[in-house]
Amino acid sequence: MMAMSGNAHALDTQPQTSLKWELLFELSVLVVTMLFWKRWRGATPGKKFVHIKIVDVLTLGDIDNRQAITRSLGYIPSTFLLGIGFLMVAFRKDKRSLHDMLGGTIVIYDEDSE
């Protein structure tokens, strides 16, 4: 609030973030997500809850580690392009987002989880 009112030193008292810890956090999230995909065959707990999963776009089979990593890293351009990468699902017939296209994946309903 102070920074918005023009106080240039308001942010000086905020804790400094470390690139090392940020990268460690991002890597941890990637590893945990991949473990969930392996354990629950293409679904994190949230996806499991709403009965959807991530599959290969061509075979509709389980995704591999390369696809999982590419899809996860694809969240970066999806986000930095003002969220357009996520909004693409509203305008595409196949409902694929930018990170799905980069990873060669698609989100489907999982009838087996009911």
N, C-alpha and C positions, 0 to 999 in steps of 0.2 A: 504494500500500500504506500509506503514511504517513497519507494522508487518511482511509483507512478505520479506522485505529487511533485516530482522534480528534485528530490533529495538524491544527489548523485552518489553519496556514500552509504546509502541504505543497504546496498548489497555487499558491502565490505565485510559485514559481520556474519554473512552466511558461510556455512562450511564449504570448504573447497572439495571438489570431486576429483578423483584420481582416474586417469585413463586406464591404468592397470586394473583397478577394481571394476570399472565399467566393462572392460573387455572380458574379465573373469565372469561377471554376472551374465553377460550376453552368451558366452560360451556355455555356462551352466544351464541356461534356459534351453539352448539348442540341444544339449545332451539329454536333459530330462524329457524334452518333447520327443526326441528320437526313441528314448526308452519306452515312453507311452505308446508310440506308434508300433513298436515291435511287440510290446506286451498285449495291447488291445487291437492289433491289426488295423492300423490306420486311424485310430481315434484317441484323442486326449480325453480326460474325464468329462470336460464340457461337451465335446462332440458325442461322447457315449450317452450323456444325459438327454440330448436332443435327437438321438438315434441317427446320426450321420457319420460318415467316415470318408477319408481321403483314399482314392485309388488311382491307379495308372489310367490315363485317358484312353489309351489304345486297347489294353487288355482287360480293364476293369479288375485287375488283380492287385495284390499288395504292392506298395511302392518300395523302392530300394533306398539305401542310404543317400545316394547321390540326389535322388528326387527330393528326399526329405530335407537335405541341406539346402538345395537350390530353392525349394519352396519357402523355407524359413528365411533365407537371405533375401528372397523376393519381397518380403514384407517391407524392406527398406525403401526400394523405389515406389512401392504401392503407397507408402505413407508420405514420402517426400514430394510426390507429385500431387500434393494437396488432397490426398485421399482418393484420387481418381482411380487408382489401381483397384481399390475396394468397390467403388461405385460402379465399375464396369459390369458387375453382375446384374444390375438393374436394366442394362441395355443390350445384353448379349443373350441370344437364344439358348446357348449352352450353359449360361450362368457361371462362366469361369472368370475369375479375377486375374489380375496381372501376375500374381505370384503362382497361380495355378498354371497359367500358360508357360511361364518360365520353367516350372518344374515338371511339366508334362503330366499334370494331375487334374483330377476333377473331384468335386464333393458329391457324394450320393447318399440317399437314404439307406440305412442299414436295417433291413427287415429281421436279421438274425438277432438283434439286440433286444427284441421285445419279449 
